[in-house]
């Protein structure tokens, strides 16, 4: 009984194997034959191989469905020269609303907005100091940042050295001989060396206390006050500092990428929050050589006329720097650039639904445009709207994988080898 059962099981297994082999043979035969939906071969063209556009690296010697179930398309022998082109049906291009723009060659104007601070124009600073030992008998300016006018009294000072020099000068005032006149000129020069001006000497003649009054050499603001009334001072000691306001400096903080393009004479436009709607125009006078170790910025000095005194030191300023490169380079709309990782590329229009991805090296961007330093010559047309769809098509075809092999040396539109893709042949 057992032997009969074992024999029956063996016969059943053999029958199943025969049936499986039969259907497997039919399936293999049908898959090797072109299906009803197979892409038609173009008459007169030699087919090198068939491939799935989803996996272009796999080649087959017959049409039909790929292992992924996609309809395969032919690769013809005479299409090697057009391997960089991505083809899209013109009707599809129109439906996608693809926009293009020509590549122009020009010097790209760029604009940068950087912060700045209004400071004193140190060229107008004057230090009032004691040229001799003495005592501050009367101080007419009692507080810092007091506005003064030219010739205004600042301080009255008692100094024995001044009294001696003035007495010698006055004694020679009526001299008639040439030697006496020469001594009088020398006495006057001595007074100048001791810091006394003509106004100071005249005030000493009219004063009753013997003190000599020091006067403001120019209009401005007393920025520092270093003495008090009644204080004893020594020769060379600073009494106060006067600074004018007819012009001011604006020190702009430039990032290093911006500082490398700023030169003497670069035009700037400055606005301050305290004066909304008002603009001040000037040029960069100099680029200071030191770099701020905290912010890594470099300062640019800008001199502004301030005749009406509207600008005050310490104000925050917004500096708009506009310039242009001297050399004309290809420029494209910034939206045309496709950036992925460290590589940038654009889609160049070849005409009749033909497009070509091109690797480019970009420069600065300004006002919606970007410089192209390598990859384009300036007479091409690039896609500015819908380029990501074309780029996706190139990615599916393996074109971008081949483009990556040339990333070390950006290629021009005629040197990027990529396979052709027929979008209209896809199911």
C-alpha positions as CSV (number, residue, x, y, z in Angstrom):
1,X,0.0,0.0,0.0
2,X,2.8,2.4,0.9
3,X,4.7,1.7,-2.3
4,X,1.5,2.5,-4.4
5,X,1.1,5.8,-2.5
6,X,4.7,6.8,-3.1
7,X,4.4,6.0,-6.8
8,X,1.3,8.1,-7.1
9,X,3.0,11.1,-5.5
10,X,6.0,10.9,-7.8
11,X,3.7,10.8,-10.8
12,X,1.9,13.9,-9.6
13,X,5.1,15.8,-9.1
14,X,6.4,14.9,-12.5
15,X,3.1,16.1,-14.1
16,X,3.4,19.4,-12.3
17,X,6.9,20.0,-13.5
18,X,5.9,19.3,-17.1
19,X,3.0,21.8,-16.9
20,X,5.2,24.5,-15.3
21,X,7.9,24.0,-18.0
22,X,5.2,24.3,-20.7
23,X,3.8,27.6,-19.4
24,X,7.3,29.0,-18.7
25,X,8.3,28.3,-22.3
26,X,5.2,30.1,-23.6
27,X,5.9,33.1,-21.3
28,X,9.5,33.3,-22.5
29,X,8.5,33.0,-26.1
30,X,5.9,35.8,-25.7
31,X,8.3,38.1,-23.9
32,X,10.9,37.8,-26.6
33,X,8.5,38.8,-29.3
34,X,7.4,42.4,-29.8
35,X,4.2,43.3,-28.1
36,X,1.4,45.2,-29.6
37,X,2.5,48.4,-27.7
38,X,6.2,48.1,-28.7
39,X,7.8,51.3,-30.0
40,X,7.9,51.1,-33.7
41,X,11.3,51.0,-35.4
42,X,12.1,53.7,-37.8
43,X,12.6,52.2,-41.3
44,X,16.1,52.6,-42.7
45,X,17.8,53.1,-39.3
46,X,20.0,50.5,-37.7
47,X,19.1,49.7,-34.1
48,X,22.1,49.3,-31.8
49,X,20.1,48.2,-28.8
50,X,16.9,48.7,-26.9
51,X,16.8,50.2,-23.4
52,X,14.4,51.3,-20.7
53,X,14.5,55.1,-20.2
54,X,14.2,54.5,-16.5
55,X,17.4,52.3,-16.5
56,X,19.4,53.5,-19.5
57,X,22.5,51.5,-18.6
58,X,20.8,48.2,-19.2
59,X,20.8,47.2,-22.9
60,X,18.7,44.6,-24.7
61,X,18.9,43.1,-28.1
62,X,15.1,42.9,-28.6
63,X,12.1,45.3,-28.1
64,X,9.3,44.8,-25.6
65,X,8.9,45.3,-21.9
66,X,11.9,45.8,-19.6
67,X,12.3,43.9,-16.3
68,X,10.6,47.0,-14.7
69,X,7.6,46.6,-17.0
70,X,8.4,49.8,-19.0
71,X,8.2,49.9,-22.8
72,X,11.7,50.0,-24.2
73,X,12.9,52.4,-26.9
74,X,15.5,51.9,-29.6
75,X,19.0,53.4,-29.8
76,X,20.0,54.0,-33.4
77,X,23.5,53.9,-34.8
78,X,23.4,57.4,-36.3
79,X,22.4,59.1,-33.1
80,X,25.7,59.0,-31.4
81,X,26.5,62.6,-32.4
82,X,23.3,63.8,-30.7
83,X,23.8,61.9,-27.4
84,X,23.8,65.1,-25.4
85,X,20.3,66.2,-26.5
86,X,17.1,65.7,-24.5
87,X,14.1,65.7,-26.9
88,X,10.6,66.7,-25.9
89,X,7.6,66.8,-28.1
90,X,7.0,70.4,-29.2
91,X,3.3,70.1,-28.2
92,X,4.4,69.1,-24.7
93,X,6.8,72.1,-24.6
94,X,4.0,74.4,-25.5
95,X,1.6,72.8,-22.9
96,X,4.3,73.2,-20.2
97,X,4.6,76.9,-20.8
98,X,8.4,76.8,-21.0
99,X,9.9,80.3,-21.2
100,X,13.4,81.1,-22.5
101,X,15.8,84.0,-22.4
102,X,18.9,84.8,-24.4
103,X,22.4,84.8,-22.8
104,X,23.7,88.3,-22.8
105,X,27.3,89.6,-22.6
106,X,27.6,92.7,-20.4
107,X,29.1,94.0,-17.2
108,X,26.7,93.0,-14.5
109,X,25.9,95.8,-12.1
110,X,25.7,94.5,-8.5
111,X,24.2,96.2,-5.4
112,X,25.1,95.4,-1.8
113,X,23.5,96.8,1.3
114,X,25.8,97.0,4.3
115,X,25.7,98.7,7.7
116,X,27.7,101.8,8.6
117,X,28.2,104.4,11.3
118,X,28.5,108.2,11.1
119,X,31.7,109.4,12.8
120,X,33.6,112.6,13.2
121,X,35.8,113.8,10.3
122,X,39.1,113.7,12.1
123,X,40.6,116.1,9.6
124,X,38.7,118.9,11.3
125,X,39.8,118.0,14.8
126,X,41.8,120.6,16.7
127,X,43.4,120.1,20.1
128,X,43.7,123.2,22.4
129,X,46.7,122.6,24.7
130,X,48.8,124.5,27.2
131,X,52.1,125.6,25.7
132,X,53.4,126.7,29.1
133,X,52.9,126.0,32.7
134,X,49.9,127.9,34.2
135,X,46.5,128.0,35.9
136,X,43.0,128.0,34.4
137,X,41.7,131.3,35.7
138,X,38.4,131.2,33.9
139,X,36.8,128.4,31.9
140,X,34.1,129.6,29.5
141,X,33.2,126.1,28.1
142,X,32.0,124.0,31.1
143,X,30.6,120.9,29.3
144,X,31.6,118.6,26.5
145,X,29.7,118.7,23.2
146,X,29.2,122.5,23.5
147,X,28.8,124.1,20.1
148,X,31.2,127.0,19.6
149,X,32.0,129.6,16.9
150,X,35.3,130.8,15.5
151,X,36.9,133.3,17.8
152,X,34.7,132.5,20.8
153,X,36.5,132.6,24.2
154,X,37.3,129.2,25.6
155,X,39.5,129.7,28.7
156,X,41.5,132.4,30.5
157,X,44.9,131.3,31.7
158,X,47.5,132.7,34.0
159,X,51.1,131.9,33.0
160,X,54.3,133.6,34.1
161,X,56.1,132.6,31.0
162,X,53.5,134.4,28.9
163,X,53.7,137.5,31.0
164,X,57.5,137.7,30.5
165,X,57.3,137.2,26.8
166,X,54.5,139.8,26.5
167,X,56.4,142.3,28.5
168,X,59.5,141.9,26.3
169,X,57.3,142.2,23.2
170,X,55.6,145.4,24.4
171,X,58.8,147.0,25.5
172,X,60.1,146.8,21.9
173,X,56.9,148.2,20.4
174,X,58.3,151.7,20.0
175,X,61.7,150.6,18.8
176,X,63.2,152.6,15.9
177,X,66.5,151.0,15.2
178,X,66.8,148.1,12.9
179,X,68.3,145.9,15.6
180,X,65.5,146.7,18.0
181,X,62.9,145.9,15.3
182,X,64.6,142.6,14.7
183,X,64.4,141.9,18.4
184,X,60.7,142.7,18.3
185,X,60.0,140.3,15.4
186,X,61.9,137.6,17.3
187,X,59.8,138.3,20.4
188,X,56.6,138.0,18.3
189,X,57.8,134.7,17.0
190,X,58.4,133.5,20.5
191,X,54.8,134.3,21.4
192,X,53.6,132.3,18.5
193,X,55.7,129.3,19.6
194,X,54.2,129.6,23.0
195,X,50.7,129.3,21.5
196,X,49.5,132.9,21.5
197,X,47.6,134.2,18.5
198,X,47.0,137.8,17.6
199,X,43.6,137.7,19.4
200,X,45.2,136.3,22.5
201,X,47.8,139.1,22.6
202,X,45.2,141.8,22.1
203,X,43.1,140.3,24.9
204,X,46.1,140.4,27.2
205,X,46.5,144.1,26.5
206,X,42.9,144.8,27.6
207,X,42.8,142.4,30.5
208,X,43.3,143.6,34.1
209,X,43.9,140.3,35.8
210,X,46.9,139.4,33.8
211,X,45.2,136.3,32.4
212,X,45.4,135.5,28.7
213,X,42.2,134.3,27.0
214,X,42.4,131.4,24.5
215,X,39.9,131.6,21.6
216,X,38.4,128.9,19.3
217,X,40.4,128.5,16.2
218,X,37.3,127.2,14.2
219,X,33.6,126.6,14.6
220,X,32.5,123.2,15.7
221,X,31.8,121.2,18.9
222,X,34.0,120.7,21.9
223,X,34.2,116.9,21.8
224,X,36.5,116.5,24.9
225,X,37.0,118.7,27.9
226,X,40.1,117.7,29.9
227,X,40.4,120.5,32.5
228,X,38.3,122.4,35.1
229,X,38.3,125.9,36.3
230,X,41.1,126.7,38.7
231,X,43.2,123.6,37.7
232,X,46.9,123.9,37.3
233,X,48.2,122.7,34.0
234,X,51.7,122.0,32.6
235,X,53.2,122.7,29.3
236,X,51.9,120.3,26.6
237,X,48.8,119.3,28.5
238,X,45.5,119.0,26.5
239,X,42.8,121.4,27.5
240,X,40.0,120.4,25.1
241,X,39.4,119.1,21.6
242,X,37.2,120.9,19.0
243,X,35.8,119.1,16.0
244,X,34.0,120.6,13.0
245,X,30.7,119.3,11.6
246,X,30.8,120.7,8.1
247,X,31.6,117.2,6.9
248,X,31.4,113.7,8.5
249,X,32.8,110.2,7.8
250,X,30.7,107.2,7.3
251,X,32.5,103.9,8.0
252,X,30.8,101.0,6.3
253,X,31.4,97.4,7.4
254,X,32.1,95.3,4.2
255,X,32.1,91.5,4.2
256,X,35.3,90.2,2.6
257,X,33.4,89.1,-0.5
258,X,32.2,92.6,-1.0
259,X,35.4,94.4,0.0
260,X,37.3,92.7,-2.8
261,X,35.2,94.5,-5.4
262,X,35.1,98.0,-3.8
263,X,37.6,100.6,-4.9
264,X,38.4,104.3,-4.4
265,X,35.6,106.2,-6.1
266,X,32.9,103.5,-5.9
267,X,29.6,105.4,-5.7
268,X,27.4,104.9,-2.6
269,X,24.0,106.0,-1.4
270,X,23.4,106.4,2.3
271,X,20.3,106.6,4.4
272,X,19.8,107.0,8.1
273,X,16.8,106.1,10.2
274,X,16.7,109.6,11.8
275,X,16.0,111.2,8.4
276,X,13.5,109.0,6.6
277,X,13.2,109.7,2.9
278,X,16.4,111.5,2.6
279,X,19.4,110.1,0.8
280,X,23.1,111.2,0.9
281,X,25.3,110.5,-2.1
282,X,29.1,110.1,-2.0
283,X,32.0,107.9,-3.0
284,X,34.4,105.6,-1.2
285,X,37.4,107.6,-0.2
286,X,39.6,104.7,1.0
287,X,39.4,101.1,2.1
288,X,41.0,100.8,5.6
289,X,43.6,98.0,5.7
290,X,42.6,96.5,9.0
291,X,40.1,93.6,9.4
292,X,37.7,93.4,12.3
293,X,38.7,90.2,14.1
294,X,35.2,89.6,15.5
295,X,33.0,90.2,12.4
296,X,35.7,89.6,9.7
297,X,34.6,92.8,8.0
298,X,36.7,95.6,6.4
299,X,35.8,99.2,6.8
300,X,35.3,101.6,3.9
301,X,35.6,105.3,4.6
302,X,33.1,107.6,2.9
303,X,33.2,111.4,3.3
304,X,29.9,113.2,3.2
305,X,29.1,116.9,3.1
306,X,27.2,118.0,6.2
307,X,26.8,121.8,5.8
308,X,23.4,121.8,7.5
309,X,24.5,119.6,10.4
310,X,21.8,117.0,9.8
311,X,24.2,114.1,10.3
312,X,25.5,113.5,13.8
313,X,28.4,111.2,14.8
314,X,27.1,107.9,16.2
315,X,24.1,107.6,13.8
316,X,23.5,104.2,12.3
317,X,23.6,104.3,8.5
318,X,22.5,101.9,5.7
319,X,25.1,102.0,2.9
320,X,24.0,100.9,-0.6
321,X,27.1,100.2,-2.7
322,X,26.6,99.9,-6.5
323,X,29.3,99.0,-8.9
324,X,30.0,97.1,-12.1
325,X,32.7,94.7,-13.3
326,X,34.9,96.2,-16.0
327,X,34.9,93.1,-18.1
328,X,31.7,92.0,-19.9
329,X,30.7,88.3,-19.2
330,X,27.7,86.1,-20.1
331,X,24.8,86.8,-17.8
332,X,21.6,84.8,-17.5
333,X,18.4,85.2,-15.3
334,X,19.1,83.7,-11.9
335,X,16.0,81.5,-12.1
336,X,17.6,79.7,-15.0
337,X,20.3,78.2,-12.8
338,X,19.8,74.7,-11.4
339,X,22.0,74.0,-8.4
340,X,22.5,70.6,-7.0
341,X,25.3,70.2,-4.4
342,X,28.5,71.7,-5.7
343,X,27.3,71.7,-9.4
344,X,25.3,74.3,-11.3
345,X,23.8,73.8,-14.7
346,X,21.4,75.3,-17.2
347,X,19.2,74.0,-19.9
348,X,20.3,75.3,-23.3
349,X,17.7,75.4,-26.1
350,X,18.8,73.7,-29.3
351,X,15.5,74.3,-31.2
352,X,12.6,72.1,-32.4
353,X,12.0,70.6,-29.0
354,X,15.7,69.8,-28.4
355,X,17.4,70.8,-25.1
356,X,20.8,70.2,-23.7
357,X,21.9,70.3,-20.0
358,X,25.2,72.3,-19.7
359,X,27.4,72.5,-16.6
360,X,28.3,76.1,-15.7
361,X,30.4,78.0,-13.2
362,X,28.6,81.0,-11.9
363,X,29.8,84.3,-10.4
364,X,28.0,87.1,-8.6
365,X,24.2,87.6,-8.7
366,X,22.5,91.0,-8.8
367,X,19.0,92.3,-9.6
368,X,17.8,89.0,-10.9
369,X,20.8,88.1,-13.1
370,X,23.8,85.8,-12.5
371,X,27.3,85.9,-14.1
372,X,28.4,82.8,-16.0
373,X,32.2,82.5,-15.7
374,X,32.5,79.2,-17.6
375,X,30.2,77.0,-19.7
376,X,28.5,79.5,-21.9
377,X,29.8,81.9,-24.6
378,X,27.0,84.4,-24.7
379,X,25.1,83.6,-27.9
380,X,22.9,80.8,-26.5
381,X,19.3,80.6,-25.3
382,X,18.5,79.1,-21.9
383,X,15.3,77.9,-20.3
384,X,14.1,80.1,-17.4
385,X,10.7,78.4,-16.7
386,X,10.0,74.7,-16.7
387,X,13.7,73.8,-16.7
388,X,13.3,71.5,-13.7
389,X,11.0,69.3,-15.7
390,X,13.5,69.0,-18.5
391,X,16.2,68.4,-15.9
392,X,14.2,65.6,-14.4
393,X,13.9,64.1,-17.9
394,X,17.7,64.3,-18.3
395,X,18.1,62.7,-14.9
396,X,15.9,59.7,-15.8
397,X,17.8,59.2,-19.0
398,X,21.1,59.1,-17.2
399,X,22.3,62.3,-18.8
400,X,23.1,64.0,-15.5
401,X,25.2,61.0,-14.3
402,X,27.4,61.4,-17.4
403,X,27.5,65.2,-16.8
404,X,28.9,64.6,-13.3
405,X,31.9,62.9,-14.8
406,X,32.9,66.2,-16.4
407,X,32.3,68.3,-13.3
408,X,36.0,68.9,-12.8
409,X,36.1,70.7,-16.1
410,X,32.8,72.5,-16.9
411,X,31.7,71.6,-20.4
412,X,30.3,73.8,-23.1
413,X,27.1,73.0,-24.9
414,X,29.0,71.0,-27.5
415,X,31.0,68.8,-25.1
416,X,28.5,67.2,-22.7
417,X,27.9,63.6,-23.8
418,X,24.3,62.5,-22.7
419,X,21.9,60.0,-24.2
420,X,18.9,61.1,-26.0
421,X,15.4,60.6,-24.5
422,X,12.2,60.4,-26.5
423,X,9.6,61.6,-24.0
424,X,6.7,60.9,-26.4
425,X,7.6,57.2,-26.5
426,X,6.9,56.6,-22.8
427,X,3.7,55.0,-21.8
